[in-house]
Amino acid sequence: MKKGKATIHDIAEKLNTTASTVSRALNNNPRISDATKKQVLKMAKQLNYQPNNIASALRSGKSKLIGVVVPTANRNFFSSVVRGIEEIANNLNYKVIISQSYEEYDKEVDTIETLLSARVDGIIASIGKNTENFEHFQKVLDKGIPLVLFDRITDHLEVSQVVIDDYYGAYQTVQHLIKQGCKRIVHFTSPKKINIYKERLRGYEDALKENGIPFDPLLIEESNMQLEDGRQSMQHILDKKIHFDAVFSASDYAVMGAIQVLKEHHVRIPQDVKLAGFGNEPFTTFSDPSITTVDQKSIPMGRVTAETFFDLLKSGTNSVPQKTVLKPELIIRQSSQSPEEYKTLNFDQNDLTNSSY
């Protein structure tokens, strides 16, 4: 046999049969006897045969592959969403190809092109922070390939979407802080023009307004919302000597950075300053103090996103785009409790949501 990857023709030659018979046997065609199937599978294993998924997709029109694009896979939120997607996809004999954009626009464009070249049956994606041009996603739609966006979406595309109610999550969190007696609430947000941060800022503003608390732009800190950004934002507030009694961060990572800086300055949490984040990252349960946060229902979001995708795959791309909005859950922990409640707080096992993945 010639060197290189084994093909169905190589298997056919070894078994003195036709390539079409080998192909049918590998695809479990009922027209092929069990004895022949066993021979073909045995020889395929001996020759280390690997199926050509692209060629198969060209023949059948289905690759049984779904491309999933996330900004980063090392965040609990995105990895949990992927877990939910895979639970549904694997039950339907579909495989998931996971790609990361690393928040880079060019990388996101290249990833979409690669997935299209791989003949995936459709694409599920969460848009990167730096994406403002959506032509690469429009190309997917123009080709008639199913596309579903989750979490980070855009109004510039006629596409099915699955999100949580970011506005409601932020609104409920700020309402909670106000009920704890807070009136000067710092908000960490992002300058990036993506939906989640705009909606969380809107929820923050409306909660203040409904409680007669004036909006103060000096309490708004913009950054990329990573841990170090949270440290810098908190230090900036302290350096400006602005009076504040709470921090609501649109990211758990940034609020963790704020906690580090406050501790370095001997500020007591929650007695002097109360804090809350967004995302329910695993470390929020185990930090000291544990962090009040908003659970984004990431695994359910993945399942609903996959179900939306398969409904679209079944009905065709002419179906009307659907937007599904999931309700988040505010999880109250030590970082925002009043001193009295802080002393008597009991942990609930539900606080461990998504932390096992």
Secondary structure as UniProt FT lines:
FT   HELIX           8..15
FT   HELIX           19..26
FT   TURN            27..28
FT   TURN            30..31
FT   HELIX           34..46
FT   TURN            47..48
FT   HELIX           53..60
FT   STRAND          65..70
FT   HELIX           76..91
FT   TURN            92..93
FT   STRAND          95..100
FT   TURN            102..103
FT   HELIX           105..117
FT   TURN            118..119
FT   STRAND          122..125
FT   TURN            129..130
FT   HELIX           135..142
FT   TURN            143..144
FT   STRAND          147..150
FT   TURN            155..156
FT   STRAND          160..164
FT   HELIX           166..179
FT   TURN            180..181
FT   STRAND          185..189
FT   HELIX           195..210
FT   TURN            211..212
FT   HELIX           217..219
FT   STRAND          220..222
FT   HELIX           227..239
FT   TURN            240..241
FT   STRAND          246..249
FT   HELIX           252..264
FT   TURN            265..266
FT   TURN            269..272
FT   STRAND          274..276
FT   HELIX           283..286
FT   STRAND          292..295
FT   HELIX           298..315
FT   TURN            317..318
FT   STRAND          323..326
FT   STRAND          329..331
FT   HELIX           334..336
FT   HELIX           339..344
FT   HELIX           349..352
FT   TURN            353..356
//
